[in-house]
Every structure is written in structure tokens, then in C-alpha cells.
Amino acid sequence: MTIAVAYRPDEFGQAALDWAASEARARNDSLLIINVSRAEPRLDTGHARGTHVQAITEALDADNVGYEVRQVVGENISETVLFEAEQAGASLIAIGVRPRSPVGKVLLGSVAQSILLDSTIPVVAVKP
């Protein structure tokens, strides 16, 4: 089976990836690392650049974890993550979560919250 990871090149994305890699080793599963950019990837801070991707692939190769990295552009990040995970037949989705203030919860949407609420696949939320 496959474990999907919603990945951003920050401590929250890394926490989700670390957890998923450990779980993939234990289950003998592979990983689908999904990195979504909202706009032109070169301008998006959430886009994993070459050095990030290289570090990920080297670590997973060293651990003998099978993986695929998908870097896609999508207007709605949560919908794109869910679509990619479903297309891959993922059995689980790992996401990194960050704290938000009460005002932030009301005014701003949360990708993690949308994935948790809209997914038909089990989701694991990981904190760094």
C-alpha cells in the first residue's frame, strides 16, 4: 500500500514526512510525497526546491523506503492533496499541523482542517 504525505519544506512538513517514513518502514509500504504550489512554483514558499527534494530522496534511499514525489500546481491545496492521494490508492494520509489562534481559525481556512474533514482516507495529523 501507499502512505501519502502532504509535504511543505518546513518543520511541519518534515514532521509529517518523518512520521510517514517510519510508518512506511514498519508496514513495508511506499510513500507518495505530495508537494502542492498554489501559483508559479518558483514564487511559492511552499514549493520544495531541488535541495529539499534531494535531501528527501537521499534519506529515503538510505532507509530503503520506496517513494514517489509529486510536485503539482493546484488552486486549492487540500483538494489537490486529496485528489493525488486517492489517485494513488493511498491507505493513509499524513499531514503536519501548526497551531492557529482563535481569530486565525475564523478568518483563514486551514489546509489541514480541510483534509481532515473532507478525506475519505484515514488521516494522521503530526506535530513537530
Buried (B, 14 or more C-beta within 10 A) or exposed (E): EBBBBBBBBBEBBBBBBBBBBEBBBEEEBBBBBBBBBBEEBEEBEBBBEEEBBEEBEEBBEEEEBEBEBBBBEBEBBBBBBBBBBBEBEBBBBBBBBBEBEEEEEEEEEBBBBBBBEEBEBEBBBBEE
